């Protein structure tokens, strides 16, 4: 027999044994009723679990004495034995016959209850939920009420509704005595462990009984610990210990409270920084440090107490050094970490393991999937593709796109992201071509994109044929797209764009990534780049007062204009400084949750974090006009 079947049958046996009528000692007139000796013998067999022999004797009694005062009792026990032996159909027939023949007896009500119990044994829990309420129209005994409430609790629990199960177990407890109460508490405790915090809070509002209330309060504390909401866990468990000092779970609650206290013992006002201050990426690390230091000075000037500190570690542009730096910061008990830049995976894994909120500054895919303590505040390919496609499709009403991209990681990443966003927006990709990033002549991919490329058979090729000829009679390009996306650096985009004009690929929107935000591109492409639209994470020439003030202060402090890295590091630091300085943020889990719910208005735009830890940002959109980049309001 399979374990699952054994459990079901054992449950049924226990349930029906508890539901079987108590032994009734009939009045004197009934003790000498016809067949009383036969009935007594059957009862003896029933009491010692000799069910098959008892069944034979009960059947004989019912057959010989169908109208005896003990007949309904015999029929009830016959139905019970059939159920215990797994003969559910025979049990149902027996109960139905009892109800039909003796409708006004208490046995008839017991039979109706046991009919629902057979449904429970068969797994038809919804039938019990739907029909049990009909039984309350009868004048029920305490025991019958107890059976119904218990059965409803069991059914709701089996149906995956622990809150309803707990409600009916509490009702059953009110109608129970002694061992009955002990059995129900076991089921009640099982159901309570499956409740959500919201369900427990709802039940506590209506629960007045001391016994169930204690278990509910304790479970609420456990739930809050699992949710890493330690402030609320501390509150719930403290109330529980105070109200129920003698409860069986009181000691465990006290131990949990001590663990929670230990979690609050960290340097709440210290933020760690992982930056490549040496190695191949040191230029980015030092730029980021300037942004963080400026944020530190600005925040400190507001006289917010206690004072926030930063602890900087040089990752040396190395994954292993980043990992070691996180371990060191963990020993320093920092509240949170900013960085690393570029290579962040090993650091993010270690921060997650130590439950330290970390805001990475990287485009690396899947970094926030490491865990719920890992965040990212950076301009990602998805964000750039999403915002530029949204602008072209929704603001300009254009739907047809083409992509010309370098066949390397940066190009393929942006190509795929852009393609996905176009499809999601209801647009179409009508042309797509790649090119070798090492080349400087892009005639072939351009001609393929607009239908000007024709493969000439080898035997007909003439070395003197000028395939680039654009003289009279040359075919016209098929430009069936409204916008062309070219995800490449200015040096390459500056070569491609004039060649597009050479092949009459005109009157379209040229779209680029933040790499296009370069004066070099305008100088190379000149008039051919006019009207191009690009994304950017930070725009120092923005009309925003917040940005103007930041640029002025940064330039005054460091003697140079800030770029994206400086700005995004500044905003990231400010976000954390404001959160850690809040006296209500006593736990790192609370800090993490505050990050998810943050809405910071910074120099890189409005920043919040989604449920995956990625920054929700509204990047800048810029248009090339003359020799300048102009901010697009959208």
N, C-alpha and C positions, 0 to 999 in steps of 0.2 A: 504493500500500500504506500502510495506517495505521501510525503510529509504533509503537503497542503491538504490532502483529503483527510488525513488523520486529524489535523487541527480542526477542520470543519466538523467532523463527526464528534470529536471530543467536545467541541463547543456546544453542539446540539445536545449531547448527552447531559452535560452539566446544566444547560439551560432548562431542559425539560425535567430533569430531576428536581431542580429548584422550583419549577412551575407546577409540579404534580401536587394534587390536593393533599393536605395533611390528613393523617389517619383520623377518621371520624368515629367516635364512639356513639353509636345510635342510642336513642332512648330505650328503656326496657322493653317497650312493645315491639321495637324493631329488632332487638337482639334475638328474639325468638321468631323472627320473620322466616318464611319458608326458605330453605336453602342456606340458612345462616352459617351452617358448618362448612358448606362448600365455598361460600364467599370468604370465610375466615381462612380456609386452607389456601385459597388463591392469594389472599393478602399476605400470608406468610411467605409464599414463594416470591411475591413481588418485593417484599422487604429485604430478602436475601439475594436479590438480583437474578433469581432464576426465572428470567422473563418468558422463555418459551413455555415452561410448565405453567407459569401463572397465566399466560395467555390462553392456554387450553382450558384451564379451570374457569376463567372469567367468561369465556365464550360459552362454556357449558351452562354456567349460571344464567347468563342472559337468555340463552335458548330455553331453559327450563322455567325461569322465573322472570319473564319480560316486564311484568308490571310491579315487581317487588320494589319497596322503598329504597333498596340498595342497588337497583338496576342502573340508575344514572351514574352511581359511583363506579360500578363495574365497567360501564361503557367508557367512562373517562379514563380509567386505568388501561383499558384495552387500547384506546387511541394513543395513550402515552407510550405503551410498550411498542406499538407499531412504529412510532416515531423514533424511539430509542434504537430499534432494530433497522432503521432506514427504510421502512415500508411507508413512505409518506402518503401515497395514494390511499392505502388502506386506512391510515390514520385520519385523513381528511374525510373519508366516507363515514368512519365511525363517529367523528365529531359532528358531522352534518346530521347523521341519524339521531344522535343524542339531542341536538338542538330542536329537531323536528318533533321528537317524541316527548321531550321534557323541557319545553320552552320557558317555563316559569321557575325553573330551579337555578340555584347558584352554579350548578354544574354546566348549565347551558352557556352562562357567561364565560366560565373557564374554558369551555370548548371553543368559543369564539376567539378568545385570547390565544388559545393554542393553535387555531387555524392560522393566525398571523405568524405564530412562532414557526410553523412549518414553512411559511413563505421565507422567513429569515434563514432557515436551514437550507433552503434552495437558492439563497442569494437574491431573492426578489425583495430587496430592501425598500424600494419605492412603494410597493404595495402596502407595506406596514405604515410608512409615512402618510400615505394617502387615506388609509382606512382606520387607523388607530383612534382617531378623534371620535368616530361614530360610537365607540364603546362607552364614552363618558356620559351618554344619555341614560345609562342604566345606574341603578343604585349599587355602586361598587364597594367592595370591602377594601380595607387598607392594603391587604396583600395583592388584590387584583390591580389596584392603582399602581402599586410598586412594580408589578410585572410589566404593565403597559409602559410606564415611564422608562424602565430599564431597557425594554425592547426598542423603544424609540431612540434612546441614547445609542444603543448598539448599532441601529440601522443608520442613523445619521453619521456615525463614525465610519461605518463601512462605506458610506457614500462619499466620504471625503469632506464632510461638513462638521469639523470638530467643535465649532462654536455652538451649533445647534445641539450636538451631542452633549456638551457640557451643560447646556441649559436644562436638558431633560434628566441628566444625572443628578443635578442639584435638586430637581423636583423629586427624583426618586429617593435621595438622601433624606428629604423631609418626611418621607413615609416609610422609613426603614428602621429596624431595630437590630441591635447586637451584631451577629454574623452577617446579616443582610447588609448592614452598613459597611462592613469590612470589604465584602465582595464588590460593592458599588464604588467604593473609594479607589480600588485598584483600577477599575475601568475609567473612572473620572480622571485619575492622575495621568493615565495614558493619553486621554483626549486633550488634557490641558497642555501637554508637551507639544502638541501639534498646532496650538493657537498662534496667531500673529499678535503683535503688540496691540494693534488697533482693536482686535477682537477681545483681548483681555480687558482693555480699558472700557469697552462697551459693557462687558459682563460685570465688571466691578461696580458700575453705576447702579445696577439693579440687584446685585448680590448682597444680602443682609446677613447670611449665615456665616458664622465664624469659621467653621471647618473648611468649606470650599474657598472662602475668601483668602485664607492663608496660602493655599496652594497657588491661587491665581496671582497673588502679589509676588510670590517667590519666582514664578515662571516669568512674570513681566521683567523682573531684574535679570534673569538669565537671557531673555530675548534681547534686552538692551545691551548686554555684554556682547552677544553674538553680532549685533548690529554695529558694534564699536561706538555706541552712543553712551560713553562712560559717565557723563554727567547725569543722564537719566537713569542709568543703571544704579549709580550710587544713591540717588534719591529713592528709587523703588526699593532697593535692598535695605536701606536704612529704615524706611518706614515699616518694612516687613519685620525686621529684627525687633524694633521697638514695640510693635503691636502684638507679635507672636514670639516672645522670647523662649517659650518652651516647645516650639514647633520642631518636628523632626528634621527640618531643613535649616534651622536657625544657625547651626555651627557652620554649615557650608556657606551660608550667606555672609557670615562674619569673615570667613576666609576669602571670599570673593571681594568683599569690601577692602580688605588689606591689599589684594592684588591690584585693585583699581587705584588705590592710593599710590602704589609704587609706580603706576603708569603716569601719574601726574608729576613725578619727580624727574624733570628734564629742564634744560636751559630754555625756558619758554620764549625768551626774547633774543635768542641767537639764531641767525640764519647762515647756513653753510653755503659756500660758493665753489663750484668745481669748474675751473677755467683753464684752457691751454695757454699758460703764460710763457711757455717755451715750446720748442718743437715746430713742426711744419704749419700748425694752425695758430701760432702765437699772435698773429696780427688780429685774428678774431677774438681771441681771449682778452687781449689788452683793450680792445674796443669795448667789449662787454663790461670789463672791470670799470672803465670810465663811467659807463651808464649806471652801474650799481653804486659806485662811490658818490655820484651826483645825487642819486636817489637817497642814499644814506644822509648826506648833508641836508638835503631838502626836508626830509622827514624829521631829522633832529632839530631843525630850525623851528618846528611847530611846537616844541617844548612838550611833547607827549611823553609821559612817564609810565612805567620805567623805560629807560633808554634801550633801544634796539641795537644789537651788535651784528657784525658780519664776521665770518671766519672763512678766509680764502685758502683754497688748496690748489696747487698747480698740478694739472693732470698730465702735463708734458705731451699733450696730443696722443696719449697712449691709453688703450683700453684697460690694461692691467693696472696702470697707475690710477686710473679713474676708479677702479674697483677698490684699491687700497685706500684711496682718499675717502670713499664712502664709509669704509670700515672705521677709519680714523674719526670721521665726523660723528659716527654713531657712538663711539667711545666718549666723544665730547658732549654727547646728548643734545645735539642741535635740534631745533624745532622743525626745520624744513631745509631743503637744499635747492639752490638755483644751479642749473647746468646738468650735465656737461653740454658742450657745443660739439657738433659733428658726431663723434662716437659716444653713444650714450647707453647702449644696451646693457653692458656689464654693470654700470653704475645704477641703472634703473632696477635691475634684478636685485641687487644688494639692498637698495633703499626699500624696495617692496618687502624683502625678507625681514628687514628691521622695522617695518611699518613707519618709515619716515617719508612724509610727503615730499616729492621731488618734482620740480618743474623743469623739464628738459628744453633745450634750445636747439632743436634738430628737425630736419625734414624726414628722417629715417622712417620707413614704413613700419607700421604695427608696434611702435614703441609703447603706446599707451595700453596695448593689449596685455602687457606684462602683468598689470594688476591695478587695483583701485587706488593705490598711493602714487601712481605714476601719471604725471600730467605733461602736457606740451603746450608751450606758448611760442608759436613760430608761424611763419607764412609757408603753408604747405602747398604742394601741387594741386590737391583737391580744392583748397580754398580759392586759389587763383583761378583755376579752370571754372569753378562754380560761379564766381562773381562776374567774370568777363562774359561767359555765356548768358548769364541772367540779364546782363545789361544789353547785349546785342539782341536777344530774343524778346525780352519784355519791354525795354525802353525804345528800341529802334524797330522792333517788329520784324526782324529778319530771321530766317529759318535755315538757310542753306549754307553749309560750311565746307571748307577744304582744309587739309592739314599737310604741311610740308615740314618734315622734321629730320633731324640728324639721327642716324642709326647708331645710337649709343644710349647709355642708361638714362641720362637726363632727358633726351629727346623722346625715347619710348615711354618713359614714365608720364611725361606731360601729354603725349599723344593719346595714351590710354585714358587718362583722367579727363582730357578734353572731350574725347569721343563719348565717354560715359555721360558726361554732363549734357552734351548736345542731345543725346537720345532721351535722357530724363526730362529735358525741357520741351520735348516734342519737335525738335529740329532734325535735320538730316545731314549726314556726312556724304557729300556727293563726289568727293575726290580725296585721295590720300596717297602721298608719295614720300619715300625716305631718300636720304642722300648720304654719301660717305662724308663724315665730318672732316676728313683730311683733305678733301678736294676744295678747289677754289672756283671751278667752273660748274655751274648748276644747270646748264642748258638741258641735259637729258631729263632730270626729274621735273623741271618746269614744263617741258614740252609734253611729257607723259601726263602731267596733271591737267593740261588744257587741250589734249587731243592733237598735238602737233608732232608727236613722235611716231615714226614709221620704221619698222625694222626692214632694212634693205638686204635682200639675199646676197650671200657672200660673193657669188659669181658675177653680180651686177654692180658691185661696189666700185667706185672710181675715187681713187685717192685725192683727186683734185676737186671733188664735189664739195661745195661749201654748205654744210647742213644748217648753218646758222643764218643763211641768207634771208634777209627780210626785205628784199627788193620787190618791185611790182610783180603781182601774180602770186605772191606767197600766200599760203592758206591762213585764214584768220583763226585765232584761238577760240576754243569753246569754253567760255568763262561762265559756267552755270552755277556759280556759288556767289554768295553775298559778302563773305568774309573769309580770309585766309589766316590760319594760325601757324606761326613759325616759332617754335620754342627753342631758341638758340641764343648764343651770346652776341653782343654787338658786332664783333669782328666778322662773324659769319653772316649775320642778318644784314649787315651793311653791304656785303657783296651780293647777296641774293636779291634784295629789293630792287636795285637798279636793273638787274637782269629780268625781273618780272616785267618791268616797264618796256624793256627791249622787245619782249614777245607780246606786247600789247595786252598784258594782264593788268587791266586798269579798272577804275571806278568800282573798287571793292574796298572793304575795311581791312586793314592790316592789323593783326592782333599779336601781341607778344607778352612775355612774362616780365617779371621785375628786372631781369637781366638787361632788358632794353632801356632801362632808366640810366642812360649814359649819353653825354654830349658827343662822344665818339660816334655813336650811331647816327646822330643828326648830321654830323660833318660828312660821314661816308655816303649816306643815302640822300641827303639834301632834299630836293623838292619831291622825291619819290616816296618819302616817309611821312609826308604831311597828312594829318588826320588819323594817324595810327593810334590805336588804343592799347594801353598796357596796364598791368596791375602793379601795385607797390605796397609794401608794408608800412612805409613811413615816407612822408613828403615834407622836407624841411621848408619848402616855400608855401605850405598850406596857409589858407586864410584863417585857420583856427587860432584863437587867442592862446589856447593851451599849448599848441605847437610853437607858436611864435615865442612865448615866454620860455619854453624849454630850449629852443634853439639859441636864444639870446643868452640864457644862463650857461648853457654848455659851452658856447663860443667864448664867453667871458672867462670861464673856468679853465678851459683847455686850449684856447687859441685856435680852434678849428670847428667846422660845422659837424654836427652829429649825423650819422647814417643809420640804417635800419638796425644793425647789431646794437649800437649804443642805445637806440630808442626802445627796442624790445626788451633789453636787459633792464633799463630804467623802469619800464612799466611792470615787469615781472617782480622786481625788487619791491616796488611800491605796493603791489598787491599783497605780497607776503608781509611787509612791514605793518600795514594797517590791520591785517588779521591777527598776527602774533601779539600786537600791542593791546588787543581787546582782552580785558581781565576775565571775561567769560570763557575764553578759549583756554581751558586747563589741560586738554588732552590733544595729542597729535591727531587722533581720529576726528575730533571736533574741528581742528584746523583743516583737515582733508575735506570734511563736509562743507565747511565755509567756502572753500575753493570752488566746489561744485556749484554752490549757490551765489557765487560772487558776481558782481556786475560793475566792473571798474572802467571808468572813463579816462583813458590815458592818451598819450601822444601818438600811439599806434592805432587809435580808435577804441571803440567800445570792446571790452574783453570779458567774456564769461567762459565757463567750461561746461562741455556737455557731459552726459553720464559716463562716457568712455574716457574722460580726462583730456580731450582735445579742445583747444581754444576755439570758441566761436568768435570770429572776428569779421569785421566789415572793412576789407582792405581799401586802400585808395585806388581810384581809377584815374589815369592820366591820359591826356591827349597831346600829341605833338603838334605844336602850332608855331610856325616860323622856326626859330632856333631855341624854343623853350618847351618845357613840359607844363601843361595847364591842368589843374585839378578839375575833374568832372564831378558835378553835384548829382547824386543819384539816390 
